[in-house]
Amino acid sequence: MTVAIFQFIGVWKEYFYAFMLVSGDASGSASTIPLGLANLSIAAEYRTEYGMLFAGIMLVTVPILVVYVALQRHIVRGIAAGALKG
C-alpha cells in the first residue's frame, strides 16, 4: 500500500514524460496539470499573475494532501515495517 501511495505521488507531479508524450499533440487540447502550469507561466511572459499561479498550485497540491491525510496510517505502517529488524 505504501509503495502504491508513493507511486501515485510521483506520477501526479510528473512533468517530463507528460511533456514528451502529450506536447506533440496537434490539437493541443490534451494536457496534464503540471504542463498547464508551465504553459501558464510561459504565457505570462514578463508579468506575474499570482492569482492564477496560486490557483494552479492549489489544484496540484490539494489532491496530494487529501491522499496523504486519508492514507497516512498505511504510509506510517509501511515505513515502520521496513525499518524494524525482525
N, C-alpha and C positions, 0 to 999 in steps of 0.2 A: 504494500500500500504506500509506503514511504517513497519508494522509487517511482511509482506512478505519479505521486504528487509533485516530486521534484521534476519529473519529465514534463508534466503539464506546465509548470512554471517556466521551464526552459524553452518550451515550444511557444508559449504565449508571447514572450518578448523577442522572439526570433526575428531578425531583420534581414540578415544576409541571404538566406535561402529564399525568403519571400521576395526579396529584390531581384534575385536571379531568375526565379521561376515565373513571377507574376508581372514584372515590369515590361516584359516583351509583348504583352497582350496589346493587340492593335486597337481594340475598342477603349481600353483604359478604364473600364468600369469596375473591374475586379481589383481589389486592394485589401491589404490587411491593415490593422490599426497602426503598427509601427511604420509602415510605408506611408500611411495617410498623415501621420505626424511629421515625418520627414518632408513630405511634399508640402505640407502647410508651412514649415519653416523655410523651405526653398522659395515658395511663392511669396512670402512676406518680404523677400529681398533685404533691404537695409532697415526696415522698420520692424518693431517687435509688437505683436498683438498678444499681450499677456492673457487676456480673457480666453481667446481661442486655444492658446497653448496650454493653459492650465486645465481647460475643459477636456482637451485630448489626453493630458496626463492622468486626469481622474478616470477617464474611460479605460486606460491601461492598468491603473493601479488598483481600483476598487475590486474587480473580479479576483485578482490575486489575493487581496486581503480577505475577501469573503471565503475563498477556498482554504486559506491558511487557518482562519478562525474556526471554520466548520470542521476541519480535519486535523487540528493541532494535536489532538490526543494520539492519532496514528503516527504523526511525524515524530513526536517525542518518544513514543514507544519503539518505533523503528530505529531511531538513532541510539537510544539507550540499549537496545538489544544488540546492536553492533559493537557497542563499547564494553559490554560485560564479558568477562572471561568465564568460560564455563564449560 
